[in-house]
């Protein structure tokens, strides 16, 4: 039984932060921010751009594009971040109620920036194993840019964190945009390299320690992490792409488009080169920044708008998330 992508949608805040503004706050040359980091501008949340709320807006757009009655949705999977309107809160239930998916049941999942890819595999498995599940909505929001201190050079590689919401509707028996195989890898040796030091059970939030410099993302051993990650990151990034494509019955040479997360420009170019592809086979998100697990949905949206996707194209969605996790999903685009 085939599982297809019925529709995708994004919500992007109106407010942006420019590369020049990042450079000024971080004390960096503008050339480093715009060309090396690859950030010309990025979306940042406005006053009403709360995490789940951005996911709700994206979900409504996806439903409208698909001309789908929300009552037809069987399951809602929230794929946004843990940083949301309230702590200890299941955002999927709020999202389900807000869009009118009254016949669905819902839950949250998390794998940092690999969440959308992991959830795609999960949704496909649910539909294949349960005859009562035919349509699943994946949706959520992201604004981890709230946790960035531009004065902290240890987190420089996360200065691209942005804000937005994304949604994807998957449907059983759909002969369109067929979801094939997903490859996932995780490596726990990096599990505590990037954390917010304050706010968990190890260090509760108190009046004494609630300081902006503490309640932010930080890296305890940046040089050590960089050295260890350089040995594995790009290898695992390429391996999940290769595994996803091969397990789907194709070859790397068949890839026509790569929906890739935003990362530094040289890394983006390296991946394309290793796959035998050019910059025409992807879109570099230098005008959006890194919207976490929604970069792949954004890339698909932009590719459709620019005419980069045609019938029968082999498309790969690929991401990596702190923790560390890598994932890729292969899709055959178009009607079948």
C-alpha positions in Angstrom: 0.0 0.0 0.0 1.4 3.4 -1.0 1.6 6.4 1.2 1.7 9.8 -0.4 2.2 13.4 0.5 -1.2 15.1 -0.1 0.0 18.6 0.7 2.6 20.7 2.5 2.5 24.2 3.9 4.6 26.8 5.8 3.9 29.7 8.0 6.7 32.3 8.1 6.7 35.3 10.5 6.8 38.8 8.9 9.7 39.9 11.0 13.3 39.2 9.9 16.8 39.6 11.3 19.4 40.5 8.7 22.9 39.1 8.5 24.1 42.7 9.2 22.2 42.7 12.5 23.6 39.3 13.5 27.1 40.5 12.6 26.6 43.7 14.7 25.3 41.8 17.8 28.0 39.1 17.5 30.9 41.3 16.7 31.6 39.5 13.5 32.5 40.7 10.0 29.4 40.8 7.8 31.2 38.7 5.2 31.5 35.9 7.7 27.8 35.9 8.5 26.5 36.3 5.0 29.0 34.1 3.1 30.5 31.6 5.4 27.5 31.1 7.7 25.2 31.7 4.8 22.7 34.0 6.5 21.5 37.0 4.5 18.4 37.2 6.7 16.3 34.9 8.8 12.7 34.9 10.1 12.2 35.8 13.8 9.0 35.6 15.8 6.6 38.5 16.1 4.6 39.1 19.2 1.9 36.6 18.3 4.2 34.0 16.7 4.0 31.4 19.4 5.3 27.9 18.7 2.2 25.8 18.4 0.2 28.7 17.0 2.6 28.9 14.0 2.0 25.1 13.5 -1.8 25.7 13.6 -1.4 28.4 10.9 0.7 26.1 8.7 -1.8 23.2 9.3 -4.7 25.3 8.2 -2.9 26.2 5.0 -2.1 22.6 4.3 -5.7 21.6 4.7 -6.8 24.5 2.4 -4.3 23.5 -0.3 -5.5 19.9 -0.1 -9.2 20.9 0.1 -9.4 18.4 2.9 -12.1 18.4 5.6 -10.2 18.3 9.0 -12.7 15.7 10.1 -11.0 13.3 7.7 -7.8 13.4 9.7 -7.2 10.3 11.8 -4.1 11.2 13.7 -2.3 14.5 14.4 1.4 14.3 15.2 3.0 17.5 16.6 6.5 17.8 15.1 7.4 21.2 16.6 9.8 22.0 19.3 9.6 21.4 23.1 10.0 25.1 23.5 6.4 26.2 23.2 3.5 28.1 24.8 3.7 26.2 28.1 6.0 23.6 29.7 4.8 20.1 30.2 2.1 20.6 27.5 1.0 18.3 24.7 0.7 20.8 21.8 -0.8 18.2 19.4 -4.0 18.2 21.4 -4.3 22.0 21.1 -3.5 21.9 17.4 -6.0 19.2 16.8 -8.8 21.2 18.5 -7.8 24.4 16.8 -8.1 23.0 13.2 -11.3 21.0 13.9 -9.8 17.5 13.6 -12.5 16.2 15.9 -12.2 12.5 14.9 -8.4 12.4 15.3 -6.2 11.4 18.2 -2.9 13.2 18.7 0.5 13.2 20.3 3.9 15.0 20.3 7.2 13.6 19.1 10.7 15.1 19.2 14.1 14.5 17.6 15.2 18.1 17.4 15.8 19.1 13.7 15.3 15.5 12.6 11.7 15.4 13.9 9.9 15.8 10.6 11.8 13.0 8.9 11.4 10.7 11.9 7.7 11.5 12.1 7.3 10.8 8.4 8.6 7.3 9.0 6.4 6.9 12.1 3.3 8.1 10.2 3.9 5.7 7.4 4.3 2.8 9.8 1.1 3.7 11.6 -0.9 3.8 8.4 0.6 0.5 7.1 -0.1 -1.3 10.4 -3.5 0.1 11.3 -6.4 -0.3 8.8 -8.3 2.5 10.6 -5.7 5.1 10.0 -5.8 6.6 6.5 -4.8 10.3 6.9 -2.2 11.8 9.2 -1.3 15.5 9.7 2.3 16.4 10.8 2.5 20.0 12.0 4.2 22.2 14.5 6.3 25.4 15.1 9.8 26.3 15.8 11.4 29.3 17.5 14.6 28.0 19.2 16.2 31.3 18.2 14.9 32.5 21.6 17.7 30.5 23.1 20.6 32.1 21.2 23.0 34.5 22.9 24.9 36.3 20.1 27.6 37.2 22.6 28.4 33.5 23.1 31.0 32.4 20.5 30.5 28.7 21.5 27.1 28.7 19.9 28.1 30.5 16.7 27.1 27.6 14.5 23.5 28.1 15.8 23.2 31.8 14.9 21.1 30.7 11.9 18.2 29.5 14.2 15.0 31.1 12.9 11.3 30.8 13.4 8.3 29.4 11.6 5.7 26.7 11.3 5.3 23.8 8.9 2.8 21.1 8.0 2.6 18.0 5.9 -0.5 15.7 5.3 0.2 12.1 4.5 -2.5 9.8 3.1 -2.8 6.0 2.5 -3.5 4.9 -1.0 -2.6 8.3 -2.5 -1.0 7.9 -5.9 0.9 11.1 -5.6 4.3 12.1 -4.1 5.0 8.6 -2.9 6.9 8.3 0.4 9.5 5.5 0.1 12.1 4.6 2.7 13.6 6.5 5.6 17.0 6.1 7.1 17.8 7.3 10.6 21.0 7.3 12.7 21.6 8.6 16.2 24.8 8.9 18.2 24.6 9.4 22.0 28.2 10.4 22.4 27.0 13.9 21.5 23.9 13.8 23.7 25.0 16.4 26.3 27.2 18.6 24.1 24.5 21.1 23.3 22.1 22.0 26.1 20.3 24.7 27.9 22.0 24.5 31.3 19.2 25.9 33.4 15.5 24.7 33.4 15.8 20.9 33.7 15.9 18.7 36.8 19.7 19.0 37.1 19.4 22.8 37.6 15.9 24.1 38.3 15.0 27.6 37.4 15.3 29.8 40.5 15.5 33.6 41.1 19.2 33.2 41.6 20.1 31.4 38.4 17.5 32.8 36.0 20.0 34.8 34.0 19.9 35.2 30.3 23.4 33.9 29.9 22.4 30.7 31.6 18.9 30.2 30.2 20.3 29.9 26.7 21.8 27.2 24.5 25.4 26.5 25.3 28.2 24.1 24.4 30.4 22.9 27.2 33.3 21.7 25.1 33.1 23.3 21.7 36.6 22.3 20.5 36.0 18.7 21.6 32.6 18.5 20.0 33.8 20.0 16.8 36.7 17.5 16.6 34.5 14.5 17.3 31.6 15.7 15.0 33.9 16.4 12.1 34.8 12.8 12.0 31.2 11.6 11.8 28.7 14.3 10.8 29.2 14.5 7.0 29.7 10.7 6.8 26.5 10.1 8.5 24.7 12.8 6.6 25.7 11.1 3.3 25.0 7.6 4.6 21.4 8.3 5.5 20.8 9.7 2.1 22.5 6.7 0.4 20.6 4.2 2.6 17.3 5.9 2.1 17.7 5.9 -1.7 19.1 2.3 -1.9 16.4 0.9 0.3 13.8 2.6 -1.9 15.2 0.7 -4.9 17.1 3.6 -6.5 20.6 4.8 -6.9 22.2 8.1 -5.8 22.6 9.0 -9.4 18.8 9.0 -9.7 18.4 11.9 -7.2 17.0 15.1 -8.8 16.4 17.3 -5.8 17.7 17.4 -2.2 15.5 19.2 0.4 18.3 20.0 2.8 18.4 21.8 6.2 20.2 25.2 6.3 23.8 24.9 7.4 27.0 26.7 6.5 27.4 27.2 2.8 30.6 25.0 2.4 28.8 22.0 4.1 25.8 22.4 1.8 28.0 22.6 -1.3 30.1 19.6 0.0 27.0 17.4 0.2 25.8 18.2 -3.3 29.3 17.6 -4.7 29.6 14.2 -3.0 26.2 13.2 -4.4 27.3 14.3 -7.9 24.8 17.1 -7.9 24.9 20.9 -8.5 23.3 23.8 -6.7 20.5 23.6 -9.2 19.4 20.4 -7.4 18.7 22.1 -4.1 17.8 25.5 -2.6 20.1 27.1 -0.1 18.0 28.8 2.6 20.2 31.9 3.0 17.1 34.1 3.1 15.3 32.1 5.8 17.8 30.7 8.2 17.4 27.3 9.9 13.8 26.7 10.9 14.7 23.4 12.6 12.8 20.4 11.4 10.8 22.5 8.9 13.6 23.3 6.6 12.7 20.3 4.4 9.1 21.3 4.1 10.2 24.9 3.3 12.6 23.6 0.7 9.9 21.5 -1.0 7.6 24.5 -1.0 10.2 26.8 -2.6 11.1 24.1 -5.1 7.5 23.7 -6.2 7.1 27.5 -6.5 10.3 27.8 -8.6 9.5 24.9 -10.9 12.4 22.7 -9.8 10.2 19.6 -9.2 8.7 17.7 -12.1 6.8 14.5 -12.5 8.8 11.4 -11.5 11.6 13.3 -9.8 13.4 11.4 -7.1 13.5 13.8 -4.1 15.4 13.3 -0.9 14.6 15.1 2.4 17.6 15.2 4.7 18.4 16.7 8.1 20.6 16.5 11.1 19.8 17.5 14.7 21.8 18.1 17.9 21.9 15.0 20.1 23.1 13.9 17.4 20.7 12.5 14.8 20.7 12.2 11.1 17.8 11.3 8.8 16.7 11.1 5.2 13.5 10.2 3.4 13.1 9.4 -0.3 10.0 10.5 -2.2 9.0 10.0 -5.8 7.4 13.3 -6.8 4.3 13.8 -8.9 1.3 11.7 -9.8 1.6 7.9 -10.3 
